[in-house]
């Protein structure tokens, strides 16, 4: 992943493209935002700030609060694995 050409990965544990449990990973270059498609879950670091950051630098981009940015790639992979194994 990079934050310009390949900034999005969507994971789906069902056959439906519009499933509410789609899991998004957005970003690259060591900075990622993780959230469910329909907004019922988003990674949040309580110690983070409300400062706006941009994680996707092409097209319309993606902006979020700094508290929603995860920089630990191992933690990103653990969360993604948990989603894959549980479907939620």
N, C-alpha and C positions, 0 to 999 in steps of 0.2 A: 504494500500500500504506500502511496505517497499522497500528499495533500493537494495535488493538482490534477494529474491524469487519471489516477485510480484511487479516489478518496472514499469509496463506499463499498462495504461488504454487507449484504443482506442475507441472513440465515433464516431458513424456513424449515420447520419440522413437519409440515403438512404438504399436501399437493395443491392447496389453494394459494394463489398469488396475493389475494387480498386478506389473508388470514391476519387477525389482530395480534397474533403472537410473533410476527416477523421481528427479528432482532437485528438491529443496525449497529455497525461499527463504522464510524466516520472519522477521518483524519489521516494521519501518516506522519512520517518523520518523528516518531516517538511521542506523539500527542494524539489521544483518541477520545471520542465520546461514545458511550454505549447506551442504547435505549431501545425500548419496545416501540414498534411502529405507531401504535395508537396512544402512546404517551402514558401508559400505566406504570412504567418503571424507567428510571434514568439513573445512571451512575452519578453519585454525588459524594464529594469529599467535604465533610462538615467543616474542615479547617480551611477550605478554599475561599476565594473571594467572589464578589459579584461582578468583577471586571469582565467586560466582554472580550472574547478571543475569537479568532477566525480559524477554523480547522480545515476548511476546504477553500482553496484559493482560486479556483476556476469557476466559470459559469455563475450561478446565483450564489455559490458559496454556502457555508454553514457557520453560523455564529452560536455561541453558547457562553454561559458564565464560566469563569476559570475553575470554579468548584466542580464543574461537570467534566473536566479534562483529566484523563488518566494517563500517566506517563510511564507506569511500570508495565512493560510488555508481558512479563510473566503473569501478572495479575489479570491483564486483558485476556490472555489465553485461558487462565483458570475460569474466569467468568463465562467466556464463550463455550468452554467445554461443559460447564455446568448447565448452560442453556441447551446445548446439543443433547446431553444425556437425559435431561428432564423435560424438555419441550416448553419450559417456562422459566 
